Amino acid sequence: MSIYSTGHPDRSRRYPGQVTWQGVLDVVDAIESWIAGQSYWVQVVVLLGVLGPLCWLLAGLIDRMVEAVLAWHSRRDQTPIGAISGGSTSASGQRIKADP
């Protein structure tokens, strides 16, 4: 086990471009430390500029997932009973076009 000046063991065994949890945590920690060192208004602008679009994308992803799940249980795609026999008639005898 080799320990370099960074204090992390086994840095020599990593390949270039290999992502490890420790590497991800180091990046998150560096970003957090940078943001904490900024003034309040810079923090607000940076967080709103990042969190706003991320929340919007997450909401869109959740919406698509819910639509996909509900599509399996939806009645929209089912054929109406009157459409099987070519449409239905109203009380006045007029033919009513079945919804697709």
URQUIQUI-V980997 format. One record per helix or strand of 2 or more residues. SS is the DSSP state (H for helix, E for strand). FROM is the first residue (numbers start at 1). LEN is the number of residues. Records with the same first field share a line. If there is no record, write none. Layout:
# URQUIQUI-V980997
SS=FROM-LEN / FROM-LEN
This chain:
# URQUIQUI-V980997
H=11-3 / 21-16 / 40-33 / 81-4
E=88-2 / 95-2
